[in-house]
Amino acid sequence: MVALVRIDGKDYFADATEDLPLGMLPPRCLNGSGWMVGSTGRLVEMKSSAFSTQVVSIHYSLENDSLKNHIQVQEKVLQAMQA
């Protein structure tokens, strides 16, 4: 279950199962659309306008006939924005 929270006229998704900031959902929650329960139920798009990226940097160096490497992985998570 995901909550739709309205603050100052803007809608944000919220999920209590993950320790994420208001407006961010875990990727498993971004499945297309969901049914908003209320006096006038309707479908709400749950697609993210943000994207997920992973950047992998690999640095190799040759030192004293030995190959050394340094690997760095940076990830940006999916973000649920306004409904």
N, C-alpha and C positions, 0 to 999 in steps of 0.2 A: 504494500500500500504506500502510495506517495501522496503527500499533502500539497495542495496548491495554496500558497500564502500570499495575500495581497497587502503590500506595504506602500503607502503614499501613492496609490493608484497603479502600482506595478505588480505583476504577478511573478512569483518565484516558486519553483518546485523545491520540496524538502523531503528528505528520507531519514528516518531515525535509526536505520540499521548500520549506517556508516558515519564516521566522524569527519564529515565534510562541511564546508561553509554553506550557508543558506544560498540556494540557487544552483548548487552542484549536485548531480546525481551520479551514482556508480554506473558504469557502462551497462550492467545487466538490466537497469531500469529504462534504458533508452531503446524501446522496442517498437517505435512507431506512434502509437496513440493509446490513450487510456480514457476510461469513462469517468467523468467528473460527477460525483454524486451531490445532489442538492435539489432545491425546489424546481429547478429547470436543468435536468441532467443533459450533458452533451459530451461529445468526443473532444478531447484535448490532444493536440499534437505533442508528442514527447521526443521529437527529434531535436538534436542539438544544433545550434548555429555555430558552435565551436567545433573544433576537430581534435583528434588525438594524434600525436606525433611521437616518434621515438628517434632520437639522434644518437648515433653511435660514432664515437671518435676513437681512432686507433693510431697511436704514434709508435713507430718503430725506430730503434737506433742500434747502431753497431758499435760495441765497446769492447776492446781487447779480444777480438775474434768471437764475440758473443752477441747474439741478437737479443735485444731487450724490447719489451713492449709495455705500453700503458693504454688501457682500455677504459673509456668513460662512456656511460650510458645515461642519457637524460630523457625523461618522459614527461609529456604534458597530457593530463587526463581530460576525458570528455567532460563537458560542462553543459548542464541544462540551463537554458536561459529563459526569458519570459515566455509565457504560454500564449 
